[in-house]
Amino acid sequence: MANKIDEVRTSIETSLKDESKPWTKVFNLAEEKTGLPRMYIFLGGVAIVVLYLAFGYAAQILCNAIGVAYPAYISMKAIETRTKEDDTRWLTYWVIYGVLSVFEHFSFFLVQIIPFYWLLKCVFFIWCMIPIENNGSTIMYHKVILPYFKKYEKSADNLIGQATDKIKQVAGDVISKKLS
């Protein structure tokens, strides 16, 4: 267990000092101004975010910003690479994000009865975006989403086809009435 903690700490420290990362300049400046090691600054920031998500006003906004800002930035970077793996990783994340958003919309009462909901949701997002091979997005997609997708794919395709046909018909009727 101690080895795993050291491995995570080393990974975080390496990431905080990686010049290719967008946050490195911020940590350089903060470390210079405060005289504190960047790991302490990082952990202090994490503590503030955790406390705010647990007890703060408008924690939903912070949670959703964390769940969108970094993944959107990295998704844009992934689009610009020639490899398919990073595209697939972030598309998988966005599928999970979308499914959770729809589920949450229709079961909003859960937000009010689950203690520390926004903190738990933020931890879930971080688990889904963490840069390891089998992160939360991969696990949730293959174990939960994909089986349902395969089960209902034909029905969904038929429903979408019927809706598309109906929209084309209505649009055609509207256009022909406008022209006559």
Residue pairs with C-beta under 8 A, 6 or more apart in sequence:
9 39
12 39
12 42
13 38
13 39
15 21
16 23
16 24
16 27
16 38
16 39
16 42
17 24
17 27
17 38
18 24
22 73
27 38
27 41
27 42
28 38
30 36
30 38
30 41
31 37
31 38
31 41
34 41
49 62
49 66
49 122
50 119
52 59
52 62
53 59
53 62
53 63
53 116
53 118
53 119
53 122
54 116
54 118
54 119
56 62
59 118
59 119
60 111
60 118
62 118
62 122
63 118
63 119
63 121
63 122
63 125
66 122
66 125
66 126
67 97
67 121
67 122
67 125
68 97
70 129
71 90
71 93
71 94
71 97
71 129
74 86
74 90
74 129
75 90
75 93
75 94
77 86
78 86
78 87
78 89
78 90
79 87
81 87
89 135
89 137
89 138
92 137
92 138
92 141
93 128
93 129
93 137
95 137
95 141
95 145
96 128
96 136
96 137
96 140
96 141
96 145
97 125
97 128
99 145
100 121
100 124
104 110
104 111
110 117
111 117
111 118
114 120
124 136
127 135
127 136
128 135
128 136
128 137
128 140
129 135
129 136
129 137
130 136
